[in-house]
Amino acid sequence: MRNLPDTAKINKQNHLEIGGVDLVDLAKEYGTPLFVMDEATIRSRCRKYIDSFRKYYPNSDIAFACKALCAAGVIKIVTDEGLCLDVSSGGEAYTALKSGVDPKKIYFHGNNKSIDELKMAVEAGFGRIMVDTSQEIKNLDAVTRELGRRAEVMLRINPGIEAHTHEYIKTGLIDSKFGVPRNEIDEAVRFIRAQKLISLVGFHAHIGSQIFDTKPFVDEAKLLLELTKRYGTKEINLGGGPGIAYLSSDEPPDIETYAKIVGDVLRDKTGAKLALEPGRSIVGTAGVTLYTVGAVKDVPDVRKYVLVDGGMADNPRPILYKAVYDAKVANKVNDKPVEKVTIGGRFCESGDILVRDIKLPEIEAGDLLAVLCTGAYSYSMSSNYNRVPRPAMVLVNNGAATLILKRETYDDLIRNDIIL
Ligand SMILES: Cc1ncc(COP(=O)(O)O)c(C=O)c1O
């Protein structure tokens, strides 16, 4: 199934198994909620990106957008596979540096970077700094002069391209806080080129996330190609990758199709290097979140709620974007689906619903629920709402589990409180 990690299996006990590890055993050992990441799926997506782009546009670099999942254990895997890293804050950059990533392989994003963040990027010698506004160019100019160091920048433009996805994850529309509008590109290029220690390497755009339609990517590639020719720059960065199948019925373009369509637009035209920053399509399908069912609440003739021990704080996407998910009962995965239920979280918001109206086997307190495709933008968007500690994260591979993020404790929650 498209929305399960590559190694998912149902074992003899009728339990869901990932990476050769029985999820029921995993929940017993590490507790729930628990983020589970399948190493083989992450590695296979990285290889697919590299191999596909090598085939259709050999002069390319793939950077993992770690906003999708910023954890040292995952950064280690993707960089091990030869990917660069897209970071979008000082905190992500710090995690990357502490994880041993070569600074030259770091692309630094952010539509409103602080002076301290710019200093960090210039001092560490990050490979690319994406600039978003003329104010930022001014700030970067001041920082490079102060530190006496050069910076190579990509100008993030606002392509004005409509992509069919949720309003909050569209980024390339005219009315967007990201990127320099098309009619201001000329001025921005002149301004960058007038700075002593900043070099303009090329143009960057990102049209949005969770996109299935390939046409907007073609339009984006054509636009960046035109700018590359016009300004004689040497690098094109197309931003994030295509969407993923959250439901088994979803049909996103696969990575090779995406490589082919953009490769076909750009190949043999300028010799510019191509860079991409996929996040979701590398880690999304690799992750599931395990929850324990605490109670089943039947509201006769209205709805049956299955209440679990996590929810909007470990996965805010449903409440933020009305994102839809699929789920399995991990301890009786092959039982016949018998009833429609709604999976509700434990947090104090009526909107804290993880999955609405899903048909599942008969379910009772103590069952283990696996919500699928939670590898991207769940942990990275999580919070401590209601002062609930964040779950642990475990990497599974070849029958072994490795803890990569510890479960937060109550002491972690109050570590910055000043008790008067
Ligand atoms: C600038 C930029 N690059 C890359 C990404 C990653 O996108 P995706 O996870 O859809 O591949 C994002 C996500 O929004 C982004 O804003």
The ligand as an SDF file (V2000), in Angstrom:
LIG
                    3D

 16 16  0  0  0  0  0  0  0  0999 V2000
   11.4450   26.7610    0.8780 C   0  0  0  0  0  0  0  0  0  0  0  0
   10.9830   25.3710    1.0640 C   0  0  0  0  0  0  0  0  0  0  0  0
   11.6950   24.3750    0.5310 N   0  0  0  0  0  0  0  0  0  0  0  0
   11.3080   23.0880    0.6910 C   0  0  0  0  0  0  0  0  0  0  0  0
   10.1730   22.7590    1.3970 C   0  0  0  0  0  0  0  0  0  0  0  0
    9.7950   21.3100    1.5470 C   0  0  0  0  0  0  0  0  0  0  0  0
    8.6220   21.0290    0.8850 O   0  0  0  0  0  0  0  0  0  0  0  0
    8.0530   19.5340    0.8300 P   0  0  0  0  0  0  0  0  0  0  0  0
    8.1180   19.0140    2.2190 O   0  0  0  0  0  0  0  0  0  0  0  0
    6.6780   19.6710    0.3290 O   0  0  0  0  0  0  0  0  0  0  0  0
    8.9190   18.7490   -0.1010 O   0  0  0  0  0  0  0  0  0  0  0  0
    9.3780   23.7600    1.9390 C   0  0  0  0  0  0  0  0  0  0  0  0
    8.1460   23.4200    2.6640 C   0  0  0  0  0  0  0  0  0  0  0  0
    7.2200   24.1260    2.7990 O   0  0  0  0  0  0  0  0  0  0  0  0
    9.8030   25.1100    1.7830 C   0  0  0  0  0  0  0  0  0  0  0  0
    9.1020   26.1080    2.3200 O   0  0  0  0  0  0  0  0  0  0  0  0
  1  2  1  0
  2  3  1  0
  2 15  2  0
  3  4  2  0
  4  5  1  0
  5  6  1  0
  5 12  2  0
  6  7  1  0
  7  8  1  0
  8  9  2  0
  8 10  1  0
  8 11  1  0
 12 13  1  0
 12 15  1  0
 13 14  2  0
 15 16  1  0
M  END
$$$$
